[in-house]
Amino acid sequence: MRTKLHVHHPNQTGSSRSQAVMFIVLLGVVSLFADMNYEGGRSLSGQYLNLLGASAFALSLAAGLGEFLGYGLRFFSGILVDKTKSYWFMMFTGYGIQLCALPALALTGDWRWAVALLLLERIAKAFRKPAGDAVLAYASFSTGRGFGFGLHEAMDQIGAFLGPALLSVLLFFNKDGAGLGGLRTGLFLLFIPAVAALLALTVARHFFPHPDQFELPVKTPVIGTKGISRGLWFVIIAAGFLAAGITDFPLIAFHLNKTGDFPAAAIPMLYAGSMAVDAAAALLLGKLYDKIGYPALLFLFVVEIFTAPLVFLGGTTAIVAGMALWGISMGTQESVLKAVIADHSSKDYRGRAFGLFQTVFGTFWFAGSALLGWLYGLSVLALVVVSVSLQGIALVLSLAAGTVLKKTEG
């Protein structure tokens, strides 16, 4: 199916740009506090499950299954949000459950229950995420897709930096250090940013009850499982192979904790640093996307090739460099990749488009996480070789996607 796709430009505005920026900032504040909660929790979850007795395979499988559920269910929640337009209900419900799940880890002493809470957190995110991406796409219609998603991701990652960083400081000064007592204290304190995030979401709902009005109706192709363009399918499959080759941070933390390359209490700080890189990359590459378009996305597929070798095979300096590239990858996924999806999908099917993309992404992520976790138990080198191979396939597919999209739009 060859269709001329409409790409939204910043000068086409359905509301004032200042109001759109204000709305994006408000949602960014929500994400800032939310990321303090769940990124802080994720920075501790690897060590916590390790101390509770979970194996590397169980940890990686749980992380992969969580991402599979967290992404795989989004197509259905995307359909739901397109049909009901219940953006705020889905966001409040999803955030409410998600933000309570990780602090509740402090209340369990069995790694199986801890895994169940980690899965619940991902399911709740799946329920609210397409609604959040859809309203961000509406607001970024008049600001530039790359800038809109990049600004939101930058604010998001400020929280992702602060959460692990503050927890790292807590572990340094807590009498229990990075033992079970210290980790439980840190996890329980995550209830504080959870309350702040829900209050900020209430403010956003009060001032902007109808976020879909930011975007003017335009003639774009209807997107769905049958109507999606060939070029965008290439993008989605390329992103899938990218996801399959990404090593989850819980496995990285498990590896560092096992090898002793980093003090246990410093691991959250390493994660916090990668989140700071994520924030800067999202904003800078998002702006670059608004200027040059699709080629800005290719940077994502290049940097991921080097991440696993640096993190799993290198010394301290290489590990820091690898985590910086890991942060660049995360930031580009959340800004440029989402901007590409938004720019090549119609308003009425925006939730479905994001849901479809995220379902494919999550399915590949689950398979890749399980595979990489299993390989880690056999050979670290085998893990690295497979990760690099998957990222190489992703790069080739992303180059093909750019060619097809260019021909389709021409």
C-alpha positions in Angstrom: 0.0 0.0 0.0 1.6 3.3 -1.1 0.1 6.4 0.4 1.3 9.9 0.5 1.7 10.7 4.2 1.1 14.0 5.8 3.8 15.2 8.1 2.7 17.8 10.7 4.7 21.0 10.8 5.1 23.4 13.8 3.4 26.3 11.9 0.1 24.3 11.6 -1.5 25.0 15.0 -4.9 24.1 16.5 -4.2 26.1 19.6 -1.6 28.7 20.7 1.9 27.4 20.9 2.3 28.8 24.4 -0.7 26.8 25.6 0.7 23.7 24.0 4.1 24.2 25.6 2.4 24.8 29.0 0.4 21.6 28.7 3.6 19.6 27.7 5.4 21.1 30.7 2.6 20.1 33.1 2.7 16.6 31.8 6.4 16.7 32.1 6.1 17.6 35.8 3.8 14.5 36.2 6.4 12.4 34.5 9.2 13.9 36.5 7.7 12.8 39.8 6.5 9.5 38.3 10.0 8.7 37.1 11.4 9.5 40.5 9.1 6.8 41.7 9.5 4.0 39.2 13.0 4.7 37.9 14.2 4.9 41.4 12.5 1.6 42.1 13.9 0.0 39.0 17.4 1.1 40.0 17.1 -1.0 43.2 15.0 -3.9 41.9 18.0 -5.9 40.5 19.9 -5.8 43.8 16.7 -6.3 45.8 15.6 -9.5 43.9 19.2 -10.8 44.0 19.2 -10.5 47.8 15.8 -12.1 48.0 17.2 -15.1 46.2 16.2 -14.7 42.5 18.6 -16.1 39.8 19.9 -14.1 36.9 17.6 -16.0 34.5 14.6 -15.4 36.7 15.4 -11.7 37.0 16.0 -11.3 33.2 12.9 -13.4 32.4 10.8 -11.3 34.8 12.1 -8.0 33.3 11.4 -9.3 29.8 7.9 -10.5 30.7 7.2 -7.2 32.3 8.2 -5.3 29.2 6.2 -7.7 27.1 3.1 -7.1 29.1 3.9 -3.4 29.4 4.2 -3.1 25.6 2.1 -5.9 24.3 -1.1 -4.8 26.0 -0.8 -1.3 24.6 -2.4 -2.1 21.3 -5.6 -3.0 23.1 -5.5 0.1 25.4 -4.7 2.1 22.3 -7.9 0.8 20.7 -9.8 1.6 23.9 -8.6 5.2 24.1 -9.3 5.8 20.4 -12.9 4.5 20.8 -13.7 6.1 24.2 -11.5 9.3 24.2 -11.2 8.6 27.9 -7.7 10.0 28.1 -7.8 11.2 31.7 -9.6 8.2 33.2 -6.9 5.9 31.7 -4.1 8.1 32.8 -5.3 8.5 36.4 -6.1 4.8 36.7 -2.8 3.7 35.2 -0.6 6.1 37.1 -2.4 5.3 40.4 -1.7 1.6 40.2 1.8 1.9 38.7 3.0 4.4 41.3 2.0 2.3 44.2 3.4 -1.0 42.9 7.2 -0.4 43.4 7.0 1.1 46.9 5.0 -2.0 47.8 8.1 -4.1 47.1 9.3 -3.0 50.6 6.5 -5.0 52.1 7.4 -8.4 50.6 10.2 -10.8 51.5 9.6 -13.3 48.7 11.1 -12.7 45.3 8.1 -14.3 43.6 5.8 -11.6 45.1 8.3 -9.0 44.2 8.2 -10.2 40.6 4.4 -10.0 40.7 4.5 -6.4 41.8 7.0 -5.6 39.0 4.7 -7.1 36.5 1.7 -5.2 37.9 3.7 -2.0 37.5 4.3 -2.7 33.8 0.6 -3.7 33.2 -0.6 -0.4 34.7 1.8 1.5 32.5 0.4 -0.4 29.5 -3.1 0.8 30.4 -2.2 4.5 30.5 0.7 4.9 28.1 -1.2 5.2 24.7 -3.5 7.8 26.2 -0.4 9.8 27.4 1.4 9.5 24.0 -1.8 10.5 22.2 -2.3 13.7 24.2 1.4 14.6 23.8 1.1 14.1 20.0 -1.8 16.4 20.0 0.0 19.1 21.9 3.2 18.8 19.9 1.3 19.4 16.7 2.0 23.1 17.0 5.4 22.9 18.7 7.1 20.4 16.4 6.9 16.7 17.1 10.6 16.3 18.0 10.6 19.3 20.3 7.3 18.3 22.0 8.3 14.7 22.8 11.9 15.8 23.5 10.9 18.4 26.0 8.6 15.9 27.8 11.3 13.2 27.8 13.9 15.7 29.2 11.6 16.6 32.1 10.8 12.9 32.5 14.5 12.1 32.8 15.2 14.8 35.4 13.0 12.7 37.6 14.7 9.5 36.4 18.0 11.1 37.5 16.8 12.4 40.8 15.1 9.2 41.9 18.1 6.9 41.7 20.5 9.7 42.7 18.6 10.4 45.9 18.3 6.7 46.7 22.0 6.3 46.1 22.7 9.0 48.7 20.3 7.4 51.1 22.1 4.0 50.7 25.5 5.6 51.4 24.2 7.1 54.7 21.7 4.5 55.8 23.1 2.3 58.6 21.9 -0.8 56.6 23.7 0.4 53.4 22.6 -1.6 50.4 21.4 -4.5 52.5 17.7 -5.5 52.7 16.9 -2.9 55.3 18.4 0.0 53.4 16.7 -1.1 50.1 13.3 -1.5 51.8 13.6 2.0 53.3 14.4 3.5 49.9 11.6 1.6 48.2 9.0 2.7 50.8 10.0 6.4 50.4 8.9 6.2 46.7 5.3 6.8 47.9 6.3 10.5 48.3 6.9 11.3 44.5 3.8 9.0 43.7 1.5 11.5 45.6 3.2 14.5 43.9 2.8 13.0 40.4 -1.0 12.4 41.0 -1.4 16.0 42.2 0.3 17.4 39.2 -1.9 15.2 36.9 -4.9 16.7 38.6 -3.7 20.2 37.8 -3.2 19.3 34.2 -6.7 17.8 34.0 -8.2 21.0 35.5 -6.6 23.4 33.0 -6.7 21.2 29.9 -9.7 18.9 30.0 -9.8 18.4 26.2 -6.2 17.9 25.0 -7.3 16.6 21.6 -8.3 20.1 20.6 -4.7 21.1 20.3 -4.5 19.4 16.9 -6.4 20.6 13.8 -8.1 17.8 11.8 -6.0 17.0 8.7 -6.2 14.4 5.9 -3.9 11.6 6.9 -4.1 7.9 6.1 -6.0 5.8 8.6 -3.6 3.5 10.4 -4.3 0.1 11.8 -3.2 -3.5 11.4 -4.2 -3.4 7.8 -3.7 0.2 6.8 -0.2 0.9 8.1 2.2 2.0 5.4 5.1 -0.2 4.3 7.7 2.3 5.4 6.3 2.6 8.9 6.2 -1.2 9.1 10.0 -1.2 8.4 10.4 1.4 11.2 8.4 -0.8 13.6 10.3 -4.0 12.8 13.6 -2.2 13.0 12.7 -0.9 16.4 11.7 -4.5 17.4 15.2 -5.9 16.6 16.6 -2.9 18.5 14.5 -3.8 21.5 15.6 -7.5 21.3 19.2 -6.5 21.5 18.9 -4.1 24.4 20.2 -5.3 27.8 17.8 -4.4 30.6 19.3 -2.4 33.5 18.3 -4.9 36.1 20.5 -7.5 34.3 23.3 -4.9 34.1 22.9 -4.1 37.8 23.0 -7.8 38.5 26.2 -8.2 36.5 27.9 -5.3 38.2 26.8 -6.5 41.6 28.1 -9.9 40.9 31.5 -8.8 39.5 32.1 -6.1 42.0 33.1 -3.6 39.3 31.0 -1.0 41.1 30.2 -0.6 44.8 26.6 -1.8 45.3 25.6 1.6 46.7 27.0 3.4 43.6 25.0 1.4 41.0 21.9 3.6 41.3 24.2 6.6 40.7 25.4 5.0 37.5 21.8 4.6 36.4 21.1 8.2 37.4 23.9 9.4 35.2 22.5 7.5 32.2 19.1 9.1 32.8 20.8 12.6 32.8 22.3 11.7 29.4 18.9 10.4 28.3 17.3 13.8 29.1 19.9 15.8 27.1 19.8 13.5 24.2 16.0 13.6 24.0 15.9 17.3 23.8 18.8 17.8 21.4 18.0 15.0 19.0 14.3 15.9 19.2 15.2 19.4 17.9 17.4 17.9 15.3 14.5 15.7 14.1 12.4 18.8 13.5 15.2 20.2 11.3 16.4 17.2 9.3 13.6 14.6 9.8 14.1 10.9 9.6 18.0 10.8 9.4 18.0 11.9 13.1 16.6 8.5 14.0 19.5 6.6 12.6 21.7 7.8 15.4 19.7 5.6 17.8 20.5 2.4 15.8 24.2 3.2 15.6 24.9 3.9 19.3 23.1 0.7 20.5 25.6 -1.5 18.7 28.4 -0.5 21.1 26.4 -0.6 24.4 26.7 -4.2 25.3 30.4 -4.7 24.5 31.3 -1.7 26.6 29.1 -2.5 29.6 29.8 -6.3 29.8 33.4 -6.6 28.5 35.1 -3.3 29.5 36.6 -1.9 32.7 35.2 1.0 34.8 35.7 3.7 32.1 34.1 1.5 29.4 31.1 0.7 31.6 30.5 4.4 32.2 30.8 5.1 28.4 28.4 2.2 27.7 25.8 3.4 30.1 26.1 6.9 28.5 25.3 5.3 25.1 22.5 3.4 26.8 21.1 6.7 28.0 21.3 8.2 24.5 19.4 5.2 23.2 16.6 5.6 25.7 16.3 9.3 25.1 16.1 8.9 21.3 13.5 6.1 21.6 11.3 8.4 23.7 11.6 11.5 21.5 12.6 10.9 17.9 11.2 7.4 17.5 7.8 8.5 18.9 7.9 11.7 16.7 8.2 9.5 13.6 5.2 7.4 14.7 3.1 10.5 15.4 4.1 12.2 12.1 3.0 9.2 10.1 -0.3 8.4 11.8 -3.7 10.1 11.8 -5.3 11.8 14.7 -8.3 9.5 15.1 -6.0 6.4 15.1 -3.2 7.9 17.2 -3.6 5.6 20.2 -3.9 2.6 18.0 -0.7 3.5 16.0 1.3 3.9 19.2 -0.2 0.8 20.7 0.6 -1.3 17.6 4.2 0.0 17.6 4.6 -0.7 21.3 3.1 -4.1 21.1 5.7 -5.2 18.5 8.5 -3.4 20.4 7.5 -5.2 23.6 7.2 -8.6 22.0 10.7 -8.4 20.7 12.0 -7.0 24.0 10.5 -10.0 25.9 12.1 -12.5 23.5 15.4 -10.7 23.6 15.5 -10.3 27.3 14.8 -14.0 27.9 17.5 -14.9 25.4 20.1 -12.5 26.7 19.4 -13.6 30.3 19.8 -17.2 29.4 23.0 -16.5 27.5 24.4 -14.5 30.4 24.3 -17.7 32.5 26.3 -19.5 29.8 28.8 -16.9 28.5 29.0 -13.1 28.8 30.7 -13.1 25.4 27.8 -15.0 23.8 25.4 -12.4 25.2 27.5 -9.5 23.6 27.8 -11.2 20.2 24.0 -11.8 20.0 23.2 -8.3 21.2 25.5 -6.7 18.6 24.1 -9.0 15.8 20.5 -8.0 16.6 21.5 -4.3 16.7 23.2 -4.7 13.3 20.0 -6.1 11.8 18.0 -3.2 13.3 20.4 -0.7 11.7 20.0 -2.3 8.2 16.2 -2.3 8.6 16.2 1.3 9.7 18.2 2.4 6.6 15.7 0.5 4.5 12.8 2.2 6.3 14.2 5.6 5.5 14.4 4.8 1.8 10.9 3.4 1.7 9.4 6.4 3.6 11.2 8.8 1.3 9.8 7.1 -1.8 6.3 6.9 -0.3 6.2 10.6 0.6 7.7 11.7 -2.8 
